[in-house]
Amino acid sequence: MMKICDNLDEVRQEIDGIDAQIIALIAAREKFVLQAAKFKKDTDAVKAPNRVEQVIAKVKAKALDLEANPDVVEVVYRTMIDAFIQQELLAHKALKK
């Protein structure tokens, strides 16, 4: 159950704790993204637009299950995926040298 805060400082403290968890999860996701680069044959495979859309559909559905705004989740995920694709493209290029 979500904690009910008594003041703005408590709200901010809770958000800071959630942010720390999110960053840890992003770091873990990044490690797997970089591993994926070695299994992909070319830059089209790295960009994988069909996979991106599968992920977006899945996270939007999960957002609805958790009563989160699916539009916000989509924006966050598209931004994160775009950043990871750029990083993976660099990793993929380095592996092909």
FENTA-V921677 format. One record per residue. N is the residue number from 1. RES is the residue in three letters. PSI is psi in degrees with one decimal (NA if undefined). Layout:
n=[N & N]
res=[RES & RES]
psi=[PSI & PSI]
This chain:
n=[1 & 2 & 3 & 4 & 5 & 6 & 7 & 8 & 9 & 10 & 11 & 12 & 13 & 14 & 15 & 16 & 17 & 18 & 19 & 20 & 21 & 22 & 23 & 24 & 25 & 26 & 27 & 28 & 29 & 30 & 31 & 32 & 33 & 34 & 35 & 36 & 37 & 38 & 39 & 40 & 41 & 42 & 43 & 44 & 45 & 46 & 47 & 48 & 49 & 50 & 51 & 52 & 53 & 54 & 55 & 56 & 57 & 58 & 59 & 60 & 61 & 62 & 63 & 64 & 65 & 66 & 67 & 68 & 69 & 70 & 71 & 72 & 73 & 74 & 75 & 76 & 77 & 78 & 79 & 80 & 81 & 82 & 83 & 84 & 85 & 86 & 87 & 88 & 89 & 90 & 91 & 92 & 93 & 94 & 95 & 96 & 97]
res=[MET & MET & LYS & ILE & CYS & ASP & ASN & LEU & ASP & GLU & VAL & ARG & GLN & GLU & ILE & ASP & GLY & ILE & ASP & ALA & GLN & ILE & ILE & ALA & LEU & ILE & ALA & ALA & ARG & GLU & LYS & PHE & VAL & LEU & GLN & ALA & ALA & LYS & PHE & LYS & LYS & ASP & THR & ASP & ALA & VAL & LYS & ALA & PRO & ASN & ARG & VAL & GLU & GLN & VAL & ILE & ALA & LYS & VAL & LYS & ALA & LYS & ALA & LEU & ASP & LEU & GLU & ALA & ASN & PRO & ASP & VAL & VAL & GLU & VAL & VAL & TYR & ARG & THR & MET & ILE & ASP & ALA & PHE & ILE & GLN & GLN & GLU & LEU & LEU & ALA & HIS & LYS & ALA & LEU & LYS & LYS]
psi=[143.7 & 137.1 & 139.3 & 120.0 & 152.2 & -14.5 & 172.1 & -36.6 & -41.5 & -41.4 & -47.2 & -38.1 & -43.2 & -43.4 & -41.1 & -40.6 & -41.8 & -41.7 & -40.6 & -40.3 & -41.8 & -44.0 & -41.1 & -39.9 & -37.3 & -42.0 & -41.9 & -42.4 & -40.7 & -42.3 & -38.9 & -37.7 & -44.7 & -33.2 & -36.7 & -30.4 & -35.3 & -14.3 & -4.6 & 137.6 & -32.5 & 178.7 & -28.6 & -37.6 & -33.5 & -44.3 & -36.8 & 65.6 & -33.1 & -40.4 & -40.1 & -46.3 & -33.8 & -44.7 & -44.8 & -45.6 & -41.9 & -44.7 & -31.2 & -39.3 & -42.1 & -38.6 & -44.2 & -41.2 & -35.6 & 9.3 & 37.5 & 158.7 & 112.6 & -27.4 & -39.3 & -44.8 & -41.6 & -46.2 & -45.1 & -47.2 & -40.8 & -40.3 & -46.7 & -45.6 & -42.7 & -43.9 & -41.8 & -35.7 & -43.3 & -42.3 & -41.6 & -35.7 & -42.1 & -42.7 & -42.8 & -44.1 & -42.1 & -35.3 & -28.5 & -3.4 & NA]
